Amino acid sequence: MKLISTQIIILSFFLLAGCVTESVRVVPKKVSVNAGIDFNPCGSEVKGYQFSQQGMITISCVNGMVYSVRNQQELKKLKEDVIKCQENGINDYSVCLTVKRNKVKD
């Protein structure tokens, strides 16, 4: 009987500790990049946004593409590239942006 009550106490402690830990998650206080609600580089639906504590924003797309920006310059460049893709009539940004990034690296 004493063993069962000890197990219940230990289980209760772990459940309580888990609840407390869950509510104390670290949330980034400062995000240095403001992507804007209307910005979508995906060419499809956005699957989700991830904000790191260092200020990086990662945009995950339903089509499998992932775009990350570290600062305002990278964000501005990504927005410009998306606009150029739109102006050229390319709706699949993943192909257009991949080609643009490869040209920059060469």
RAJOKA-V349674 format. One record per residue. N is the residue number from 1. RES is the residue in three letters. SS is DSSP state (H for helix, E for strand, L for the rest). NEAR is the number of other C-alpha atoms within 8 Angstrom. Layout:
n res ss near
N RES SS NEAR
N RES SS NEAR
This chain:
n res ss near
1 MET L 4
2 LYS H 5
3 LEU H 6
4 ILE H 7
5 SER H 8
6 THR H 8
7 GLN H 8
8 ILE H 8
9 ILE H 8
10 ILE H 8
11 LEU H 8
12 SER H 8
13 PHE H 8
14 PHE H 8
15 LEU H 8
16 LEU H 8
17 ALA H 8
18 GLY H 8
19 CYS H 8
20 VAL H 8
21 THR H 8
22 GLU H 7
23 SER H 6
24 VAL L 6
25 ARG L 6
26 VAL L 4
27 VAL L 5
28 PRO L 9
29 LYS L 5
30 LYS L 6
31 VAL L 12
32 SER L 9
33 VAL L 12
34 ASN L 6
35 ALA L 6
36 GLY L 5
37 ILE L 4
38 ASP L 4
39 PHE L 7
40 ASN L 7
41 PRO L 9
42 CYS L 14
43 GLY L 9
44 SER L 7
45 GLU L 9
46 VAL E 11
47 LYS E 8
48 GLY E 7
49 TYR E 9
50 GLN E 7
51 PHE E 10
52 SER L 9
53 GLN L 10
54 GLN L 5
55 GLY L 13
56 MET L 14
57 ILE E 12
58 THR E 11
59 ILE E 12
60 SER E 13
61 CYS E 13
62 VAL L 10
63 ASN L 7
64 GLY L 6
65 MET L 9
66 VAL E 8
67 TYR E 8
68 SER E 8
69 VAL E 11
70 ARG L 11
71 ASN L 10
72 GLN H 10
73 GLN H 6
74 GLU H 9
75 LEU H 12
76 LYS H 8
77 LYS H 8
78 LEU H 9
79 LYS H 10
80 GLU H 8
81 ASP H 10
82 VAL H 11
83 ILE H 8
84 LYS H 8
85 CYS H 13
86 GLN H 9
87 GLU H 7
88 ASN L 6
89 GLY L 6
90 ILE L 9
91 ASN L 7
92 ASP L 8
93 TYR H 12
94 SER H 9
95 VAL H 7
96 CYS H 10
97 LEU H 11
98 THR H 8
99 VAL H 8
100 LYS H 9
101 ARG H 8
102 ASN H 8
103 LYS H 7
104 VAL H 6
105 LYS H 5
106 ASP L 4
